[in-house]
Amino acid sequence: MDRRPSQTRSAASHTRESGVSPARESVRSRVHGILRGQITSLELPPGSPLSENELANELQVSRTPVREALILLGDEALVEVFPKLGTFVSRISVPAVMEAQFVREAIELAALHEAVKRSDAQDIADLRAILDLQREACAAGDADTFFGLDEAFHRRLMEVSGHRTLWRTVTTAKAHLDRARRLSLPLPHRVETLIDEHTSVVDALEERDDAAAVGALRGHLQGVFDDIGTIQARHPELFVADGDEAVPVRRRVHPGVRGSQV
């Protein structure tokens, strides 16, 4: 007879004990993923009002998973609830961006050391193929495609290191950073610079030059420090100012944010 330790529980038993059905968990996760993606992509810009009823209708779900998803997003400081006013997408916090950058840099640089040791010809070819697609997106002025390819590039680097599951940790940590990165793409020559920096990382990886690879990636990741002041000056209403009171910005879509070109 197969006897498992009493402390070992299946996912199903844990779900039953938590009182959340697998189906409900799945819907909540889907709604959370959709809303989180819309927030980090700026499809829902900072200050956007969030109505449970409207979101439930748009996503064709009941209000319960929407409410639960908003609670999870609140835990991530991506939405804020203002009594008597409603729920809004939070404005961008510069300290939160810097903290996310710290986490991302620590994980990606540590993984890159392993990638230098493990990379092979196919890995280099895959990364260079992504670079070619990034150049095409840049030429087309397609910011959304470029951003997706940027994510693909860094995810592929993590896979080369042998720590592919860590990308989920990075993705979870960098939601606030991603909003700032999105806003930086229209800056003059920013996308071209990003491609050049990516290329330097791949060149060093191919040469198995650990110091050059780490230096190139560190400089690339820290570019947000150079951009943050500029984008905050361009879009002050999207950021939390020092000593600012917690007042929502009543705006659904900010001109020049949604669907911006590179």
Secondary structure, 3 states (H helix, E strand, C coil): CCCCCCCCCCHHHHHHHHCCCHHHHHHHHHHHHHHHHHHHCCCCCCCCEECHHHHHHHHCCCHHHHHHHHHHHHHCCCEEEECCCEEEECCECHHHHHHHHHHHHHHHHHHHHHHHHHCCHHHHHHHHHHHHHHHHHHHHCEHHHHHHHHHHHHHHHHHHHCCCCHHHHHHHHCHHHHHHHHHHCCCCCHHHHHHHHHHHHHHHHHCCCHHHHHHHHHHHHCHHHHHHHHHHHHCHHHECCCCCCCCCCCCCCCCCCCCCEC
